[in-house]
Amino acid sequence: MKFIISLLAIVTLTGHANTTVIHNVNGYTPIYKGDTQQFSSLVFKDGKVVKIGDDTLKNNFPDATLIDGKGRTLLPGLIDAHGHVIGLGDNLSQLDVRGAKSIAEIAKKLTTFAANNQQDWLIGRGWNQELWNEKNFPNATDLDHIVSDRPVVLSRVDSHAIWVNSKALEVAGITAETEAPEGGEIIKDQFGKPTGVFIDKAEQLITQHMPTPSQRDISLSLDAAGQHLLSLGITSTHDAGIDKNTLQVYKARSKQGNLPLRIVAMLSAASPDFKTMLAAGRYDDIGDFMSIRSVKVYADGALGSRGAALLNEYADRPNHHGLMLESQQQLEALFTLSFKNGFSANTHAIGDKANKIVLDAYENVFKKTGGILLRNRIEHAQIVTPNDIPRFKTLKIIPSMQPVHATSDMHMAEQRLTESQLQGAYAWQTFLQQGSVIAAGSDYPVELANPFDGLYSAITRMDHRQLPEGGWRATELLSRDEALRAFTLGGAYAAHQEFKLGSLEQGKWADFILIDKDYFTVPVSEIFTINVEQTWIAGELKYQKQTH
């Protein structure tokens, strides 16, 4: 399908001097504090929405540029409230072993990758031992057979563990005597020898020796990630934890006016430059392409690597409770510092112990320092005790959740956790019912960035084969409308942008997408197959699917 006028003509004609009407669309938009509305025409000017209505609307704008939407479905641009932009861009050029069913399959991919890449370090990500028959952590020797002359570093799919070869151990000076830092674990064999797997803060023992990417590298990764996200209908993304180099690139690109999409960046509290970045103050550009007003704090690890901090022991690892990366006292110090600089705190917490400690820390700091109105968040909020869920509402904490984690984790979660521990797991509907605003995302590149995967997971709690039938712990699934709101207005609210983004209401930015199926009426089994045909930001066409 092609529009009557060309892509170049559209971009030229929709320069901000002209009013544009896109008509003959099957449009839907959530309304802030209102019901979802349907429309068949959208009018925008100077990058912002003028009006939505029926197809007679174009008669009110006789001088407008008219675009025929060919009956396609139009939705507001989707917002991913938790991703890792540069990590995604890097991942597109690194070894990708996501979905590999065995070490042998990974070895085969590494063989090809090593032959085609001359870098000093070979870097990749995506392994998941839960997909292998043995389900055990791998070993450095598994990689040594393929590459022994260069360090190899492969991140686990959740980024909370790395698997390295013996050359990497040698370069980093890792021996049996090496001790893990607090908040980390070095997996060792029965003789006390490091196996090549490092969890959470122990990763730094290796990663500190890796080459530092240049600002040009970061900029190239930004562009690669941006194009990928635009092709998926994402017009705005929250970047969960950036370092000083990335901050400098983002600000420079913002001032040049050439960011590929809207970015809400969180300063990484784990960065050695954290205080320097905070002192530079909040940042917003005039077109709302770049917003920096929050920090990313890390409380615990991930469930897959058994680093998520639990109140009770892991069902499949006796006497192990996971890892707290910061103590409650350290969390309170980070929150206080953030709030005093006017930044909200968005804290990674997956296990029920981590969620409880983070809530306790927020509560204490709110009493002493204030900050309750900054729209602080808990990122992931995956395993929460039923007693702690209401505290999110009381403390005005936004649960920033990634629906696809539930469908990726469901089988593994049932091995790791008891039924009692699962009572408050991935509890989206419970959060909504108490009046919490859910900001939905994907946690790309941990998961695939496609938001229609996330929408499908939220609505069904099933995998792509539609299993388990009826959905996993189905009382927590969302309606199509609730899911779309979480991926639009929820993310906008979490970024203090609900009056600018997230819906196609008058005066908001004209960020929208055209898709090939009707999200609200297509069979539920097809939601994850929806393709984006066009992505528009501020009334400008930023992506068009190629037709062959």
Disulfide bonds with the S-S distance in Angstrom:
none
